[in-house]
Amino acid sequence: MLYRALLMTITLAISALASVQPAGANEAGRTVETAPAQLHLPENWTGQFAAVRPIPQVRSPQGRRPTALPVLYVTLGVLQGLDVYTTSKNLQAGAVELNPVLQPVAGNWAATAVLKAASTATTIYVAEKLWKKNRTAAVVAMVTSNVLMSTVVARNVRNLQYR
């Protein structure tokens, strides 16, 4: 029962945060361009830096990064941390690591954390490359990653209750 509540809480949090529009977005979800700030200089200014031009903003061909992605990145990191914590608690209680990749380092908390951090970084790297080609696919991939990790964490929490 607790794992269902945890899964529902995480799902609702992701849904709520993913629906937030960035500041300056209009009803259609497009970003509203704002005028550059005007610089007011005193009349007796010598113009020493008068040749400085504003730096143009570089945008990807498809526009801006989907708003949901940074939220999903943070959520994945939190879920990975929870997985390390709940797994270590289960191992202390006498459980056995079922993941064949993590079995060799199951007793070493630091090595497990490093592997989890590398896994999270790789997932985020792939999503960052993917959104520039297909925004929807990047969000779907991150949501899928988060759902899978929340399932793992929920199972760990459930196992902790039985120990």
N, C-alpha and C positions, 0 to 999 in steps of 0.2 A: 504494500500500500504506500509506503514512504517513497519507493522509487517512482511510482506513478506521479505522486505529488511533485517530486523533484523534476521529473521530465516535463510535466505540465508547466511548472514555473519557468523553466528554462525556455520552453517553446513560446510561452506568452511574452517573456522578456525579449526574445529575438524578434517576434512579430511586432511588438510595440516599438522597439527601437528601429526596426527596418522601415517603418512607415513614416519616420520623421523626415521632413524636407529640410534641406539646407537653408540657412538664412539668405534671403534675397531671391528665393524661388517663387515663381508665380503659380497660379492654379494649374497650369498645364505641366508643371514640373520642370519648366525650362529656367535656367538661371538668368536673372535680369542683370544686364551689364550696367555698371555704374560709371559715372563720369569720373575721370581722374581728378584728384585734389588739386586745387589751384594754389600756387605758391606766391604769396604776396611779399615782395621785397621792398626795403626802403628806397626812396628815390636816389639817395646818394650812394647806393651800392655799386661797386666797381665792376661787377659782372665777371668776377674771376672764374666762376664755374658755369657760365652761361651756356656752354656747349654741351652740358650734360643732358642727355635725352632719356626719357623713360624706357625701361626695359620691357619689351613686348612679352606678353604672356604666351607660352607655348601650350597648345591644347592637342590632345590626341584627336585622330580623325573622327572618333565617335563621341567626343565631348568629355565630360567629367566622369570620374570614377563613381560607380553606383554608391549611394549613401549607405546602403546596408553593409557593404564590404568591411569598412573599419570596425563596425559593431560586431560583425561575424568573426573578424580576426581576434578581437579581444575575448569574445565568448569562447573561441576555440582554445586560446591560451589558458583561460580560467578552467575550462573542462579538462585540459591536459594536466594542469596542476592538481585538480581534484582527483584525477585518475592516479597520479603518483601517490598522493596522500592516502587515498582509500585502499590502494593496492598494498602499500607498505603496512597499513594497519591490519589488513587481512593476512598478510604474510607473517606478521608478528603473532597473530592469533592461530597460526598453524595451517593456513591455506597454501595452495600451490599455484604458482604462476602458470596460466594456460597459454599465454602468447609465446610461441616458439622463438620469436625474435628477442623477447625480453627475458627468457628463461636463464641465459647465462649471467645476466646482471641483476637477477631478481632480488638478491639480498643486499645489493649496493644501491642505496638511495640516490647518491650523486650521479652514478652512471645511468641510472634509470631516468633521472631528470634531464641529463644531457641528451639522451636518445629522444626523449619526448620533446625537448626544445628543438632538436634538429628536425623532427617530424613536423612540428608546428611551423617552423621556418620554411621548410620545403613546401608545405601546403599553401602557405601565404604567398610564396614566390610564384608558384604555379598559377594561383588565382590572379595575381597581379599581371602576369603575362597574358592570361586568358581574357581578362575583362577588356583589354584593348582590341581584341578581335571579336569577342562575343560576350557582351555584358550579362545577358541572362544566364549563359552557361557558367560564368564565374560565380554568380550568386547561388545558382542551384548546386554547384560543386561545394561551396562553403556551407550551405545549409545542410547538405548531405553529410559532410564531415562533422558538423556540429551535432546532428541527430545521432550519428553513429557513436560519437564520443559520449553524448549524454546517456545513451543506452548502456555503454560500458560503465560509466560512473554509477548509474542507477543500479546496475547489477552488483557492483562492488558494495554499495551502501546496503543493498538487500542482504548480501552475504555477511556483512558486518553484524546485522541484526540477529542472524542465526548463530553466531559464534559466542 
